[in-house]
Amino acid sequence: MLNQKPWIILLVTFCLALFLSQIVSSANNSLQQPIINGSREWEKIYLGLPNPENIRRHLRVYTEEPHMAGTPEDYQTAVYTRDRLREYGISAEIVEYQVLLPYPKENSLEMLRPTPYKAVLKEDTVIEDKDSFDTAVTPVFNAYSANGDVTGQLVYVNYGLPADYRRLAEMGVSVKGKIAIVRYGKAFRGVKAKVAEENGAIGLLIYSDPVDDGYGAGDVYPRGPYRSPSSVQRGSVLYTFLYAGDPLTPGIAAIKDAKRISPSEATTIPKIPVQPLSYRDATPLLEALGGPNVPRNWQGMLPFSYHIGPGPTEVRLKTSFDFQIRKIWDVIGEIKGATEPEKLVILGNHRDAWVYGAVDPNSGSSAMLEVARSLGELLKRGWKPSRTIIFGSWDAEEFGLIGSTEWVEENADRLSKNAVAYLNVDVAVNGTNFGVSGVPSLMAFAHGVMADVTDPKTGKSIFESWVSRQKAEKTTPVKVGDTDFQIGSLGSGSDYTPFLQHIGVPALDMGFNGPYGVYHSVYDSFYWMEKFGDPTFIYHATLAKIWGLMVMRLSSEALLPFDYSNYGRQAEKFVDSISKDAKEKELDLNLSELKKAASDFRQTTEQYQERLNRERLAANNLKIVNETLLRTERAFIDPQGLNQRSWYRHVVYAPGIYAGYEAEVFPALQEAIDSKNISQARLAASQAKSALERAKATLLFNANP
């Protein structure tokens, strides 16, 4: 009979080892779990994860080929994005829409008089930048320009804004029946097309003057970061300030069987041909112009005195486009929330580019993938967000905010009910100066995140560096913590537009800015980024830290970090400013009721925030309070929309019709005052008053959190 003692000893040893291993495993798991949601320990781990080299690798892939929306190359970037998200442990799918996209066929511009000249309409190759030699480079065009073949005398109209045409009229000059030439800058290019059309021009040329982003700003590419003589700014001239997204499906998603209007019914498509130019191509046209000298502030930096015209410069402009319904591809990733999976925190960036788009937009695309990888690493270690996180890689933003708008329109009910916030990055990095814009209720939240991330250049926090720069740019001293340190307001020009201004989701937009003069050109390439934008990619990684930290706090903190007291103060200031403007214009407009509504809203927000700061919320009250905070921003949405542009429904913020990118505050009222339309101003004041009262009532409904 065998001796049983060794077996007994072995069995006891095995059981003891198993017991100890379970204790160790349990201890490790407990270390990986946050003590409370939003634990700063998890944030510390996250801040150590974003890797510049990973972002560099992604940007190389995104910028390998031109990838205009709807092209096979664009689809490949969608597949790459989806596959990386899945690789990082995040579920992801490609969502397809079918939208109207015009591709250029054959555009040309000739000066017929006084001296023949044929515009090159092509950028030079640069020996240092291999991508400039690619024969597949996107042609030079303005998307949604009308097809046309027009001949006419040229008239120079400065930046092509309403005030410029009024000044032109004072000088006795009209563009009616003529071709206008204007310079880029001051407003969205679509505004320039609309104003030229309204003033009777038969065509429009938009050129980049060197005073704005060429040698007037600094050394030009490839010696420096600014626009060289042959460089051209491509871009859409769709009238997105009327409504965003696919021009044939306003307000509804452009899915396969969507009901579409005809192109002739689409109010966002220009009726005149429009063509962008380099300052090399613009030079002979402008130099030949006669007529009076331009006003001093219209003079650009080309080496001659500018003249208005008309003539003797006469040009022939031909534009030819293939307008077709084409497929585009959003990529949607998702991390399911553990306790409130229905609530959504959304971060997004568009992926399509006019050519390579190293800065715009793929610095953001690359940073977003690193946010995804870093959050995926936290998931592996046991972190779980309370609320669901959505990643949106949007397509066809460059054509008119199309991919994001169609997704928002398709998911409007779900988003209106459950979206917590939308965090947008378009251009992530073209320099080292951080900038952020958003709704006032997220100002303190943004400041808090900025304070917890280090600026690689200064060693201070991003917030301290930002404040120092703001102080340097202000003419009067301000104190840290003062409301003078506001984040910017959101106008339009990027994918936050449908979220905030169509359905009322609180939004932020951010990025690092610097010397950048290759916008929408072939030279917005990987070489430019590595040479001038962010050679070490450390600011890309810093942006990923800021972005990810925002996502973690919004998705995990028990109490949503909204502070409406700043919203109240800002709203009251806005109303006071508008009232003063109306008085200066000597309008018979009584805004006392609106001023009272703004004052009441401000008082309510301050009292509500004071209670939130003072009282410790019981767990069963948190859900009610959080829902109240979300509903307050939604209260600014008017289902009827703004006057003559019902797609824009946010009463406080929208892009100005004649600004395009810039925010107009209480836009319907401000525009009525500017046009001295008293009846419309009264209606808009009533609409604004009702919105402020709805927001106040939302907070008062839960006045005792």
C-alpha positions in Angstrom: 0.0 0.0 0.0 1.4 3.4 -1.0 2.2 6.0 1.6 -0.6 8.7 1.4 1.2 11.5 3.2 3.0 13.0 0.2 -0.4 13.2 -1.7 -2.1 14.8 1.3 0.7 17.4 1.6 0.6 18.0 -2.2 -3.2 18.5 -2.1 -3.0 20.9 0.8 -0.2 22.9 -0.9 -2.3 23.1 -4.1 -5.4 24.3 -2.2 -3.4 26.9 -0.3 -1.8 28.1 -3.5 -5.2 28.4 -5.2 -6.6 30.3 -2.2 -3.6 32.7 -2.2 -3.9 33.3 -6.0 -7.6 34.1 -5.6 -6.7 36.6 -2.9 -4.1 38.3 -5.1 -6.4 38.3 -8.1 -9.2 39.8 -6.0 -6.8 42.5 -4.7 -5.7 43.3 -8.3 -9.3 43.6 -9.4 -10.1 45.8 -6.5 -7.2 48.1 -7.4 -8.5 48.3 -11.0 -12.1 49.3 -10.0 -12.7 52.9 -9.2 -13.8 53.7 -5.7 -16.5 56.0 -7.2 -17.4 56.9 -10.7 -15.1 59.6 -12.0 -12.3 58.5 -9.8 -9.2 60.8 -10.3 -7.1 57.6 -10.0 -8.4 56.4 -13.3 -7.8 59.8 -14.8 -4.2 59.7 -13.7 -3.8 56.4 -15.5 -5.5 57.8 -18.6 -3.2 60.8 -18.8 -0.2 58.5 -19.0 -1.6 56.6 -22.0 -1.8 58.8 -25.2 1.3 58.2 -27.3 2.6 60.7 -29.9 4.0 57.9 -32.1 0.7 56.1 -32.4 -0.9 59.4 -33.6 2.0 59.9 -36.1 1.3 56.5 -37.5 -2.4 57.1 -37.9 -1.8 60.4 -39.6 0.6 58.8 -42.1 -2.2 56.4 -43.0 -4.9 59.0 -43.3 -2.8 61.3 -45.5 -1.4 58.7 -47.8 -3.9 59.6 -50.6 -6.3 62.4 -51.4 -9.7 61.3 -49.9 -12.5 63.6 -50.8 -15.9 62.6 -49.5 -17.6 59.8 -51.5 -14.4 58.5 -53.2 -13.0 55.0 -52.9 -10.1 56.4 -50.9 -12.5 58.1 -48.5 -14.2 54.7 -48.0 -10.8 53.1 -47.2 -10.3 55.7 -44.4 -13.7 54.7 -43.0 -12.6 51.0 -43.0 -9.4 51.9 -41.3 -11.2 53.9 -38.6 -13.7 51.1 -38.0 -11.0 48.4 -37.8 -8.9 50.4 -35.3 -11.8 51.0 -33.1 -12.6 47.3 -33.1 -8.9 46.5 -32.4 -9.1 48.7 -29.3 -12.1 46.8 -28.0 -14.8 49.2 -29.1 -17.8 48.1 -31.1 -17.9 50.0 -34.4 -19.9 50.1 -37.6 -20.0 52.0 -40.9 -23.2 54.0 -41.4 -24.0 54.9 -45.0 -25.9 57.9 -46.4 -26.7 58.9 -50.0 -26.2 62.6 -50.6 -25.8 65.1 -53.4 -22.1 65.7 -54.1 -20.8 67.6 -57.1 -17.4 66.6 -58.5 -15.6 69.0 -60.9 -15.3 68.0 -64.6 -13.6 70.9 -66.3 -13.2 74.4 -64.9 -11.3 77.2 -66.6 -10.7 80.9 -66.3 -9.3 83.2 -69.0 -8.6 86.9 -69.1 -9.7 88.2 -72.6 -8.8 91.8 -72.2 -6.7 93.9 -71.9 -4.0 91.1 -72.1 -4.8 87.4 -72.7 -4.0 85.2 -69.7 -5.1 81.6 -68.9 -5.3 80.8 -65.2 -3.2 77.8 -64.2 -5.7 76.6 -61.5 -3.1 74.1 -60.3 -0.6 74.1 -57.4 3.1 73.7 -58.0 5.0 70.7 -57.0 7.4 71.1 -54.1 10.6 69.0 -54.1 10.5 68.6 -50.3 6.9 67.4 -50.3 6.4 64.1 -52.2 2.6 64.4 -51.9 2.5 67.5 -54.1 3.6 65.3 -57.1 0.6 63.0 -56.9 -1.4 63.1 -60.1 -4.6 62.3 -58.2 -4.6 65.6 -56.4 -8.1 67.0 -56.2 -8.8 69.7 -58.8 -9.1 73.4 -57.7 -12.9 74.1 -57.3 -15.7 75.4 -55.1 -18.2 72.7 -54.3 -21.9 73.5 -55.2 -20.9 76.3 -57.6 -23.4 76.4 -60.4 -22.5 75.1 -63.8 -21.8 78.1 -66.0 -20.0 79.7 -68.9 -20.0 83.5 -68.3 -18.1 86.4 -69.7 -18.0 89.8 -68.2 -16.0 92.7 -66.9 -14.3 92.3 -63.5 -15.1 94.3 -60.4 -13.0 94.1 -57.2 -15.2 94.0 -54.0 -12.7 93.5 -51.1 -14.0 90.6 -48.9 -17.3 90.4 -50.7 -19.5 91.2 -47.7 -22.7 93.4 -47.6 -20.8 96.4 -46.3 -18.4 96.2 -49.2 -21.2 96.2 -51.7 -22.7 99.2 -50.0 -19.4 101.0 -50.2 -19.2 100.1 -53.8 -22.6 101.6 -54.4 -21.5 104.8 -52.7 -18.7 104.9 -55.3 -21.2 104.6 -58.1 -20.1 101.1 -59.1 -22.3 98.0 -59.5 -21.5 94.3 -60.1 -24.8 93.7 -61.8 -24.1 91.7 -65.0 -20.4 91.5 -64.1 -18.0 89.1 -62.5 -17.0 90.0 -58.9 -13.5 89.2 -57.6 -13.2 89.1 -53.8 -10.6 87.9 -51.3 -10.9 85.0 -48.9 -11.3 86.0 -45.2 -13.6 87.7 -42.7 -16.5 85.3 -43.5 -17.4 81.9 -44.9 -16.9 81.6 -48.6 -20.6 80.6 -49.1 -21.6 84.0 -47.7 -19.5 85.7 -50.4 -21.3 83.7 -53.1 -24.7 84.6 -51.7 -24.0 88.3 -51.4 -22.5 88.4 -55.0 -25.6 86.6 -56.2 -27.9 89.0 -54.4 -26.1 92.0 -55.9 -26.6 90.7 -59.5 -23.1 89.3 -60.3 -23.0 86.7 -63.0 -20.0 85.0 -61.5 -17.6 85.1 -58.6 -13.8 84.6 -58.2 -12.4 84.2 -54.7 -8.7 84.5 -54.3 -6.2 84.3 -51.3 -4.5 87.6 -50.8 -1.0 87.3 -49.4 -1.8 89.9 -46.7 -4.1 87.4 -45.0 -2.3 84.0 -45.0 0.6 84.4 -47.4 3.8 86.4 -47.2 2.0 89.1 -45.3 1.8 86.7 -42.4 5.3 85.2 -42.7 7.5 82.8 -44.7 5.6 80.8 -47.3 5.6 77.1 -47.9 8.0 75.2 -48.1 10.3 77.7 -46.3 7.5 78.6 -43.8 4.0 77.6 -42.9 2.1 80.2 -44.9 0.4 80.1 -48.3 2.6 80.2 -51.4 1.8 81.9 -54.7 0.2 78.9 -56.4 -1.6 77.6 -53.3 -5.4 77.6 -53.5 -8.1 77.3 -50.9 -10.7 74.8 -52.1 -14.0 74.6 -50.2 -17.8 74.4 -50.4 -20.0 77.4 -51.1 -23.2 75.6 -50.0 -25.4 78.0 -48.0 -25.1 76.1 -44.8 -26.2 79.2 -42.8 -29.7 78.5 -44.1 -29.6 74.8 -43.3 -26.8 72.2 -42.9 -26.4 68.8 -44.5 -27.5 67.2 -47.7 -29.2 70.0 -49.7 -31.9 67.6 -51.0 -33.1 66.3 -47.7 -33.4 69.3 -45.3 -34.4 68.1 -41.9 -34.5 64.4 -42.6 -31.8 61.8 -42.9 -30.5 61.1 -46.4 -31.0 57.4 -46.3 -31.5 55.4 -49.5 -35.3 55.9 -49.8 -35.5 59.4 -48.4 -37.9 61.8 -50.0 -35.7 64.3 -51.8 -36.4 67.7 -53.2 -35.1 68.7 -56.6 -31.8 70.7 -56.8 -33.7 73.7 -58.1 -35.8 73.7 -54.9 -32.7 73.5 -52.7 -32.2 77.0 -51.3 -28.6 76.3 -50.2 -27.2 75.8 -53.7 -25.8 78.9 -55.3 -27.2 80.0 -58.7 -23.9 81.5 -60.1 -20.6 79.9 -61.0 -17.8 80.4 -58.4 -14.1 79.6 -58.7 -11.2 79.9 -56.2 -7.9 81.3 -57.3 -4.3 81.5 -56.0 -2.8 84.9 -55.7 -0.5 84.0 -58.6 -3.5 83.6 -60.9 -5.3 86.6 -59.4 -2.3 89.0 -59.9 -2.7 89.7 -63.7 -6.4 90.1 -63.4 -6.2 92.6 -60.5 -3.2 94.4 -61.9 -5.1 95.1 -65.2 -8.2 96.6 -63.4 -8.9 100.3 -64.0 -11.4 102.6 -62.4 -10.9 104.4 -59.1 -8.3 103.3 -56.5 -9.7 101.1 -53.7 -10.4 102.5 -50.2 -7.3 102.2 -48.1 -8.6 99.2 -46.1 -9.3 97.3 -49.3 -5.7 97.3 -50.4 -4.1 93.9 -50.2 -0.4 93.0 -50.4 0.1 92.3 -54.1 2.8 94.7 -55.4 0.7 97.3 -57.1 -2.1 99.7 -56.2 -5.5 98.0 -56.3 -8.4 99.4 -58.4 -12.1 98.8 -58.4 -12.9 98.4 -62.1 -15.1 97.6 -63.8 -12.8 96.7 -66.6 -10.8 97.0 -68.6 -10.2 93.5 -67.2 -12.7 91.1 -68.9 -12.7 87.4 -68.1 -14.4 84.2 -69.2 -15.3 81.8 -66.4 -16.4 78.2 -67.2 -17.5 75.8 -64.5 -18.7 72.2 -65.1 -19.7 69.8 -62.4 -21.1 66.3 -62.2 -23.9 66.5 -59.6 -24.8 63.1 -58.4 -26.3 61.3 -55.4 -23.3 59.6 -53.9 -22.6 57.3 -50.9 -20.8 58.7 -47.9 -19.7 56.7 -44.8 -19.8 57.7 -41.1 -18.1 55.5 -38.6 -19.9 55.1 -35.3 -18.1 53.5 -32.3 -19.7 52.7 -28.9 -18.6 51.9 -25.3 -21.7 50.9 -23.5 -22.4 52.6 -20.1 -22.6 50.4 -17.0 -25.4 52.1 -15.1 -27.0 54.7 -17.4 -26.4 53.1 -20.9 -29.2 55.2 -22.4 -27.3 58.5 -21.7 -24.8 59.4 -24.4 -21.6 61.3 -24.3 -20.5 61.9 -27.9 -17.1 62.9 -29.3 -16.6 63.5 -33.0 -14.3 64.6 -35.8 -14.8 64.6 -39.6 -12.6 62.4 -41.7 -13.0 63.6 -45.3 -10.5 66.1 -46.7 -10.2 68.2 -49.8 -6.8 66.7 -50.5 -4.7 65.1 -47.8 -6.0 67.0 -44.8 -3.1 66.5 -42.4 -4.3 69.4 -40.3 -7.9 69.7 -41.4 -9.3 67.2 -40.3 -7.0 64.3 -39.8 -5.0 65.7 -37.0 -8.3 65.3 -35.2 -9.0 61.9 -36.7 -5.6 60.6 -35.5 -6.1 62.1 -32.0 -9.5 60.5 -31.7 -8.1 57.1 -32.5 -5.6 57.6 -29.7 -8.4 58.6 -27.3 -10.2 55.3 -28.3 -7.1 53.2 -27.8 -6.4 54.8 -24.4 -10.0 54.4 -23.2 -9.9 50.8 -24.5 -6.8 50.2 -22.4 -8.7 51.4 -19.3 -11.6 49.1 -20.2 -9.1 46.2 -20.1 -8.0 47.2 -16.7 -11.5 47.3 -15.3 -12.7 50.9 -15.8 -16.4 51.2 -16.8 -18.1 54.5 -17.7 -21.6 55.0 -16.2 -22.9 56.5 -19.4 -22.5 55.3 -23.0 -19.6 56.9 -25.0 -20.2 57.4 -28.8 -17.3 58.0 -31.3 -18.4 59.7 -34.5 -16.1 59.8 -37.5 -18.1 62.0 -39.8 -17.9 62.1 -43.6 -18.6 64.9 -46.1 -18.2 67.7 -43.5 -16.2 69.7 -46.1 -19.1 69.7 -48.5 -21.6 71.1 -45.9 -21.5 69.4 -42.5 -23.3 66.5 -44.2 -22.3 63.3 -42.4 -22.9 64.6 -38.9 -26.1 66.3 -39.9 -27.6 63.2 -41.5 -26.7 61.1 -38.4 -28.2 63.7 -36.1 -31.4 63.9 -38.2 -31.7 60.1 -38.3 -31.2 59.8 -34.5 -32.8 63.1 -33.4 -35.4 61.5 -31.0 -32.8 59.4 -29.2 -30.3 62.3 -29.0 -32.9 64.9 -27.9 -33.8 62.6 -25.0 -30.5 61.2 -24.0 -27.4 63.1 -25.4 -25.4 64.6 -22.5 -22.9 66.6 -24.6 -21.1 66.6 -27.9 -17.3 67.2 -27.9 -16.0 68.3 -31.3 -12.5 68.5 -32.7 -12.0 69.5 -36.3 -8.5 70.8 -36.5 -6.8 69.2 -33.5 -3.3 70.8 -34.1 -1.6 73.3 -36.3 0.3 75.0 -33.5 0.6 75.2 -29.7 -2.1 77.7 -28.6 -5.1 76.0 -27.2 -8.5 77.4 -28.0 -12.0 76.3 -26.9 -15.5 77.4 -27.7 -18.8 76.2 -26.4 -22.0 76.8 -24.5 -21.6 78.8 -21.3 -22.8 76.0 -19.0 -19.7 74.0 -19.9 -17.2 76.9 -19.3 -16.3 75.9 -15.7 -16.1 72.2 -16.8 -13.7 73.1 -19.7 -11.6 75.2 -17.3 -11.3 72.3 -14.9 -10.1 69.9 -17.5 -7.6 72.4 -18.9 -6.2 72.9 -15.4 -5.5 69.2 -15.1 -3.5 68.8 -18.3 0.1 70.1 -18.7 1.2 72.3 -21.6 4.3 70.6 -23.1 5.8 74.0 -24.1 5.4 75.9 -20.9 5.2 73.2 -18.3 2.2 75.0 -16.8 -1.3 73.8 -17.1 -3.2 74.3 -20.3 -5.5 76.6 -18.4 -2.6 78.8 -17.1 -1.1 79.0 -20.6 -4.5 79.9 -22.0 -5.1 82.6 -19.4 -1.7 84.1 -19.9 -2.4 84.4 -23.6 -5.8 85.9 -23.0 -4.3 88.5 -20.6 -1.7 89.4 -23.2 -4.4 89.9 -25.9 -6.7 92.0 -23.7 -6.4 95.7 -23.4 -7.7 95.8 -19.8 -6.5 93.7 -16.9 -8.8 90.8 -15.8 -8.7 88.3 -12.9 -8.5 84.6 -13.1 -11.9 83.2 -12.3 -13.6 86.3 -13.6 -16.3 85.7 -16.2 -14.2 87.8 -18.6 -12.3 84.5 -19.2 -15.1 83.1 -21.4 -14.7 80.3 -23.8 -15.8 81.4 -27.3 -19.3 81.1 -28.7 -20.2 78.5 -31.3 -21.2 79.7 -34.7 -20.9 77.2 -37.5 -18.3 75.6 -39.8 -17.9 72.3 -38.0 -19.9 69.3 -36.8 -21.2 70.7 -33.5 -23.7 72.6 -35.6 -26.5 69.9 -35.9 -26.0 68.8 -32.3 -26.3 72.3 -30.7 -28.2 74.4 -33.1 -30.7 71.8 -34.4 -31.5 69.7 -31.4 -30.0 71.5 -28.4 -27.2 69.2 -27.2 -24.6 71.2 -25.2 -21.4 71.3 -27.2 -17.7 72.2 -27.1 -15.2 72.6 -29.9 -11.4 72.7 -29.3 -7.9 72.5 -30.8 -4.4 73.8 -30.7 -3.8 76.7 -33.2 -0.8 78.4 -34.7 0.7 79.8 -37.9 -1.2 78.0 -40.6 -1.5 79.1 -44.2 -2.1 75.9 -46.2 -5.8 75.5 -45.4 -7.6 73.4 -48.0 -4.6 73.2 -50.3 -2.5 70.3 -51.5 0.2 71.4 -49.0 -1.9 70.5 -46.0 0.2 67.3 -46.0 2.1 65.1 -43.6 5.3 66.9 -44.5 3.8 70.2 -43.5 2.6 68.8 -40.1 6.0 67.2 -39.4 7.9 70.3 -40.5 5.7 73.1 -39.0 2.6 72.0 -37.2 3.7 69.5 -34.5 7.0 67.8 -35.4 7.0 65.6 -32.3 3.2 65.1 -32.2 3.3 65.9 -28.5 0.5 68.4 -28.9 -1.6 65.8 -30.7 -1.2 63.6 -27.6 -2.0 66.6 -25.3 -5.2 67.2 -27.2 -6.0 63.5 -26.8 -5.5 63.9 -23.0 -7.9 66.9 -22.9 -10.5 65.2 -25.1 -10.4 61.9 -23.2 -10.5 63.6 -19.8 -13.6 65.5 -20.8 -15.2 62.2 -22.0 -14.3 60.4 -18.8 -15.8 63.1 -16.5 -19.0 63.5 -18.6 -19.5 59.8 -18.8 -18.7 58.9 -15.2 -19.2 61.7 -12.7 -22.4 61.2 -10.7 -23.5 64.8 -11.0 -23.2 66.2 -14.5 -20.7 69.1 -14.5 -23.0 71.8 -15.9 -23.0 75.3 -14.4 -25.9 77.5 -15.8 -25.0 80.5 -13.6 -22.5 81.6 -16.3 -25.2 81.0 -19.0 -27.5 83.3 -17.0 -24.9 86.1 -16.7 -24.0 85.8 -20.4 -27.6 85.9 -21.5 -28.3 89.0 -19.6 -25.1 90.7 -21.0 -26.2 89.7 -24.5 -29.7 91.1 -24.1 -28.3 94.4 -22.7 -25.9 94.7 -25.6 -28.7 94.1 -28.1 -30.9 96.6 -26.4 -28.1 99.2 -26.5 -27.6 98.5 -30.2 -31.4 99.0 -30.9 -31.3 102.3 -29.1 -28.2 103.5 -31.0 -30.1 102.6 -34.2 -33.0 104.7 -32.9 -35.5 101.9 -33.4 -39.0 102.0 -31.8 -38.4 98.7 -30.0 -39.4 98.1 -26.4 -37.2 95.2 -25.0 -38.1 95.6 -21.4 -39.9 92.3 -21.2 -37.0 90.5 -22.7 -34.6 92.2 -20.3 -36.7 91.1 -17.4 -36.8 87.6 -18.7 -33.0 87.6 -19.0 -32.6 89.0 -15.5 -35.0 86.4 -14.0 -33.1 83.6 -15.8 -29.8 84.9 -14.5 -31.1 85.0 -10.9 -32.7 81.6 -11.2 -29.4 80.0 -12.5 -27.4 81.6 -9.8 -29.7 80.4 -7.0 -29.9 76.9 -8.5 -26.1 76.7 -8.8 -25.7 77.9 -5.3 -27.9 75.1 -4.0 -26.0 72.5 -6.0 -22.7 73.8 -4.5 -24.1 73.9 -1.0 -26.2 70.8 -0.7 -25.1 67.2 -0.8 -27.4 65.4 -3.2 -29.1 62.2 -2.2 -28.6 59.4 -4.7 -32.3 59.3 -5.6 -32.1 63.0 -6.5 -29.2 62.8 -8.8 -31.2 61.4 -11.8 -33.7 64.2 -11.4 -31.1 66.9 -11.2 -29.1 65.6 -14.1 -32.2 65.4 -16.2 -33.0 69.0 -15.3 -29.5 70.1 -16.3 -29.9 68.4 -19.7 -33.4 69.8 -20.3 -32.3 73.4 -19.6 -30.2 73.6 -22.8 -33.0 71.9 -24.8 -35.3 74.7 -23.5 -33.6 77.1 -25.9 -34.8 75.0 -28.9 -37.9 76.5 -30.6 -39.6 73.8 -32.8 -40.6 76.6 -35.3 -37.0 77.6 -35.8 -35.5 81.0 -36.6 -37.1 83.4 -39.1 -36.6 82.2 -42.7 -34.3 79.4 -41.6 -36.4 76.9 -39.6 -33.6 74.2 -39.5 -31.8 76.4 -37.0 -33.8 76.1 -33.9 -31.6 77.3 -31.1 -32.8 80.7 -30.1 -29.6 81.9 -28.4 -26.9 80.6 -30.8 -26.7 80.3 -34.6 -24.3 81.3 -37.3 -24.9 84.8 -38.6 -26.4 84.8 -42.2 -23.7 87.2 -43.3 -20.9 85.8 -41.1 -21.3 82.1 -41.8 -18.7 80.8 -39.3 -19.1 83.4 -36.6 -21.8 83.0 -33.9 -24.7 85.4 -33.8 -26.2 85.7 -30.3 -30.0 85.8 -30.2 -29.6 85.7 -34.0 -33.2 86.3 -35.1 -33.4 89.5 -33.0 -30.0 90.8 -33.9 -30.6 90.3 -37.6 -34.0 92.0 -37.4 -32.4 95.0 -35.6 -29.5 95.1 -38.2 -32.1 95.3 -41.0 -34.3 97.7 -39.0 -37.3 95.4 -39.4 -39.3 96.4 -36.4 -42.2 93.9 -36.8 -39.7 91.0 -37.2 -37.7 92.3 -34.2 -40.7 92.3 -32.0 -41.5 88.7 -33.0 -37.9 87.7 -32.4 -37.8 89.4 -29.0 -40.9 87.5 -28.0 -39.3 84.2 -29.2 -36.2 85.0 -27.2 -38.3 85.9 -24.1 -40.2 82.6 -24.3 -36.9 80.6 -24.6 -35.5 82.2 -21.5 -38.7 81.6 -19.6 -38.7 78.0 -20.7 -35.1 77.6 -19.4 -36.0 79.3 -16.2 -39.1 77.1 -15.7 -37.0 74.0 -16.3 -34.7 74.9 -13.4 -37.6 76.0 -11.2 -39.4 72.7 -11.7 -36.6 71.1 -9.7 -35.7 74.2 -7.6 -34.8 72.2 -4.5 -32.3 69.5 -5.6 
